Amino acid sequence: MDFDTIRNHYGILIVLSTFISRIIFNGFCWSYGTVIAQLKKQHLNISDTELSLIGSIGQSFGGLLAPLILFLARRYGYQLTFICSLLTCVISLFISSLIHNLHWLLITYSLPYGFANAAIFILGTLICGHYYPVNQHIKHISIMCIISTGFPIGYHIMSAWVFSSIEKNEWQIMKRHLAFIELIATCILGPIFTMKYSSDISLEYQRPSITVTQNNNNRKSRFSLPIIVWMIGIFTTMSAVNNFLLHLESYLKYLGFASARADLWFRLHGLFDALFRLSIPLFIHLYPINIIYLFPTCVFTGFIFLLLAFGLLYTSINALAILPIVLFSFTPAVTTSLQYTVSNQLFDKDETEQGYIYHVIITSLGLILGPIIGGLFLDLTGNYKSIMLISLMFLLISFISFALTILLSNKKEDTHQSEQN
């Protein structure tokens, strides 16, 4: 059996380990709202702001440290960094289950679990990018979309498990049970997660030295006008999505929807998010298109669907608003699944990983700041309509940013071709 065959077969194990780690480890992080709801009932003296901070830092803060995660992976290897991240989650869960003062959750859970959570999904994307490089177009896109479904699926599985476990036991016991489950998962997934059978074996241990001139050129490309404009689009898209989703259930309850229906709509949105992620490779296979055009497309459709939902929610047929709300999930499905792939187009070929890290940082900023901006306007106006209007404004800026980036890139290519001729 030749090396390519071994690599392709082992790549399936890499994808599987990445997918499972996102369901268990990342899934719990994104379903921590279930734990927060329980904490609110038991501890009335802790503020909503502090509880929100505990949850949001655990979900998104680690992404801001993405360059450090990439450095650790290149310095100590993907496998060792991955295993240490898994163990950090286990230790964090166990220690945070022993505390009695909830103010310590920020230090014992949010910061360590948040950093490890980011490392797990970043390393998963990077190693899959090595086993299935961008030049294997359809296969690469399929893999990226498959592993990205770990987030919505993980949320549904883990939130249901957490809710059931808390109903039977205290939240501290639930965390200890999960720590044991994650420890078993670490023992299984850790040894599998290796670059040993990748064609880029040397990348796990060393990077070729680059000259100062190359370094300066790479730095210029990262901060060029098209890249800055593109990242504004990523930031505003993620701000719009998370602002809408974080306030969706409370918005529906404010409009008089029953809690059960609000929860159902939120879960249907997540289900369609996963379905859209899986359908992207099929769509590209049937209708070949440069994936960079999917970004302005998903933002434009998201704007239309959100506008329709906004209108329907204030009519007598507000039950129909579920249709545009679930279809809106196409926007986060595209924006989060294809960041590594589109980095290969926007950045130099040897800068794909750095480009993806750039995307992760900006995505994390959007996830954190989007709901904060929406919440500020909600506090100022006292009207939930402001949530929709802020998200619509963000999406409009996103569409302009993505479209402008494509125009600038096309103009640059035309200029380059004319110079060659």
N, C-alpha and C positions, 0 to 999 in steps of 0.2 A: 504494500500500500504506500503510495507516494506521499510527500509532505503536504501537498495541496489538499489531498483527500482527507488526511488526518485533521488538517486545519479546519476544513469545512465541517467535518463531523464534530470536532471539539467546539467549534463556534456555536453550535446548537446548545451545548452545555453552558457556555458563557451567557448566551441570551436567556436561557432558563434561570440561571442563578441571578442574573440582573433583574429579571421580571419578578421572581419570588421575593428578592430583597426589597424591591419597591413596594410590593403588596404588604409585607409584614412590617418593615421598619418605617418606610416613608408613609405607608397607609395609616399607621398609628399616629404619626405626627400630624397628619392632616385631619384626623378624626378626633383630635384632642378637645375639640369643642364639646364633645359628649362628657368628658371629664370635667371641663369648666362648668357645665350646666349643673353637675352634681355638687361641685365645690360651692356654687352660689347658694344652693339649698342648705348646705351644712354650715357655711361660714358667712354670715351676713355682714361681718365687720370688714371684709376685704372688698375693695372697690372694683367696679366693672373695668375701669381703666387698667388696673394692675393685672386682672385676670386676662384681659385682651392682650396685654403686653407679654404675658407668659406664653400664651398660645401663638402669637404672631412671630415672636423671636424664635420659638422652636420650629416654626414652619419655614421662615424666609431669611433669617439673619445669617445663617451659614453660607448662603449664596454670595454674600458680600465678601467672604473670605475665600472665594474660588481660586484666586491666584496662589494662595498659600497651599490649598489642596493640590493643585497641579504641581507645585514645587515639591511637596512631600512625595507625590506619586513618582516623579522623575528622580528624586533623590534616593528614596528607599524602596521603590518598586510598587507597582499597582497592587499586587497581592497583599503585601504587608500593610500598606496603608488602608486597604479595604477591610482586612481582618481587624485592625486596630479601631476602625470606625464602627464596625459591628459590635465589638466588645465595649466601646465607649457607650453605645446605646444601652447595652445590657447593664453596665455599671450605673449609668444615669438613672435607669428605671428603678433599680434596687435601692440606691441611696435616697432618691426622691420619695420612695415609699416609706422611709423610716422617719421622715421629719414630721414634726407636729405644728411648727410655725410655717404657714403657707407662703410667707414672704421669702422663704428660702427656696421655693420652687424655681425661681428665676435662675439661681446659681446651680442648683442640683439637677434640674431638668432642662430648662430652656436653652441655656448656653451650650452645655456639652452635647445634648441630644440634637440641638439645632445645627451645630457644626458637623457632627457625625452624619446627620441626615443628609446634609448637602454633599458631603464627601461620597456617600453611598451612591446617590443618583448621578453625580458628576463622573465618578470613576466608571460606573456602569456604561454611560454613554461613550466615554473615551475608549474603553477597551472594546466595545462593540464596533466602534469606528475603525479600530485596527484589524479586527477579524473580518469585517465587512466594509472595506473602504468605499469612499464615495464613487470611485470609478466603476464599481459594481452597482450601477444606478438603481434599478428596480429592487434588487436584493437588499441593497443598503437602506433605501427608503422604507422597505417593508420591515426590516429589523428595527429601525429607529421608531417606527410607528407602533410596533408590537411592544417594545419595552416601555414606551411612553404610556401605554394603556394600564401599566401597573399603578399609576397614580389614581385614576378614577375607580378602577376595580378595587384597589387597596383601600380606598376611602370607604366604599360600600361594605366590604367584608369586615374591616377592622372596626368601623363605627358600630356595626350590628353586634360584633363580638364584645366590644367594650361596654355597650349599653346592657347587653345580657349579663355580662360578668358583674357589672356594678349593681344591677338589680339583685343579684344573689349574694354578693359580698361587698365589702367596703372598697373604695377606689384604691387604697393602699395594697390590699390583697390582689386586686386585679393587676396592678403593676408588677407585683412579684411573680404572678403566674405568667405574665407576658415576658418578663425578664428571663424566666426559665425557657419559654418557647423560643425566644430570640437567641438564647445561648445554644440551644440545639441547632437552630438554623445556622448560627455562626460556624459550628463544628462541621456542618455539611457543606455550606456555600463557600466558606473560606478557602479550603484546599482546591476547589474547582476553579476559583477566580485567578487565573494565571495567564501571563503572556507567552508561556512556554511554546505554544503551538501557533503563535502568530508569526506572520512574515516579518513583523517589525520587532523581533525579540530584543534587539539592542536598545530600543526605545525605553524599555522598562528600567534599564540600568544606567544608561548614559545618553547624553545628547551631544552631537557634534558641536565643537566650538564655533562661534560665529564672530565675524570681524565687527569692529566698531561701526564701520560703514553700513554693513548689513543690519546691525542693530538699529542704527539711526533711520534707515529706510523703512524697517518694519514699524518703528515707532511713528513715523510720518504716516504710513498707511493706516494705522489704527486710529489716528486722529485726523484723517482727511475729511473733507466736507461730506462726501457721500456716506461715510461710516457714521459720522456724528448725526446726520439727518436720519439715517436708518435706525440708530439706537433711540432717537426720540420717538420714532414709531413703535419700537418694541416697548419702551417705557409706558407710553400712553395707552397702548393696547392692553398690557397687563394691568395697568391702573384701572382701566374701564372694566375689564373682566372681573377683577377681584373686588372692586367697589360694588359692582352689581350683585355678585354672588354672596358676598359677605352680609349684605343687607337684604337679600331676597326674602328669606323666611320672615324676618321682622316686618318687611314691607308688605308682604301678603297678609300677615296677621293684622297689620294696621288698617288694611282695606276690608277687613272683616272675614277673611278666609279662615277656615278651621285649621288648627295646628296640624292635624293629620294630612289635610290636603296640601298645606304649605310644604311639609316634609316630603310628601309624594312628588310634588313638582320639582323640588330640589334634587331628589334622587333620580328622577327621569332625565333631568338635565345632565347629571353625571353619567347615566347609562348611554345617552346619545353621544356624549363626549367620547366615550370609549368606542362606540360604533363608528363614529366619524374618523377617529384615528386609524382604525383598522381598514376603513374604506379608502383612505387616501392613496395607498399603493395601487389599488384596483383602478381608481379614477385616472391616475397618471399613466397606468398601463394602457387603458382604453383610449385616453385622450392625452397623448404626449404633450407636455407643457413644461416650460422652464419653471422650476418650483418657486423662483423668486416672485413670479406673478401671482402665486397663490396667497401671498401675504396681503397685498392690497385688495385682492378678491374677498378673502375671508373677513377683512375689516369692513369692506363696503356692505357685504351681506349681513354682517353683525349689526351694522348701523340700521339697516332696513328692518331687521327682525326686532331689534330693541325698540325702534320707533313704533312698530306694529303692536308690540306687547304693551308699550306705554299707552297707546290709544285704546286698546281693547280692555285694559284693566279698569277703565273708567266708564265702561258701557254696561248695558244689561246682559250682554253676552260675554262677560269677563272670563268665563270658563274656557273660551277659545284662546285666551292668551297663553295657554300652555304650549300651543303649537309654535309660535315664534320664540318662546323661551327655550324650548328644547333644541330648536334649530340654531339658536344663538351659540350653542356649544361647538359649532363648526369653527368659530373664531379661536377659542383657546386650543382646540385640537390641532389646528394648523400651526399656530404661533409657537406652541411649546414642543411639538413633535419634530419640527424640521430645522431647529436652530443650528444643530451641528452641520447638517447638510448645506444650508444656505451660507454658512461661514466659509465653506470651501469656495464659493463663488465671490463673496465679498472681500475676502482676504487672500493673500498670497498662498500658494499651495502648501508651503511649509508652516503657515500660520493658522491652519484650520483649528487646532486645539486652542490657541490663544483667542481666536475669534469666537469660539464657543464659550470660553470662559468670560469673555466680554459680554456675550449675550446673557449668561447666567447672572452676572452682577447687575445688569440693567433690569433683567426680569425680577430679581429680588427687590430692587428698589421700587419697581412698580407695584409689586405685591404688597409691600409694606406701606408705601405712601398713598396709593390709590384710595384704600378705605379710609385713611386718615383725612385726606382732603374731602372725600365725600361726607365723612362724619362731621367735619367742621362746618360744612355748608348745611348739613341737617340740623346741627345745633343752632346755627344762625337764623335759619328760616323756620325751623320747626315743622317742615313739610317734607314728606318722603319723595315728593316729585323731584326735589333737588338731586336725589340719588340718580335717577334716570337721566336727568339733564346733564349732570357732570359726566356720566359714562358716555353719553352721546357726544359731548364736546370732546372727550378724550379720543373717541373713535374717529371723529372728523379730522383731528390733528394727525392721528395715525395714518389715515388714508393719504393725506397730503404728503406726509413724510415718506411713506413707502413709494408713492408714485414719483415724487421728486428724486428719490435715490435712484430709481430705475432710469429716469430721464438723464440724470447726471452720468450714470454708468454707461448708458448707450452713447452719450455724447463723447465720453472719454474713449470708448472703443472705436467710434467713427474717426476721431482725430488720430488715433494710433494707426488705423488702417490707411488713412490718407497720407500719413507721414511715410509709411512703408512703401506706398505706391509712388 
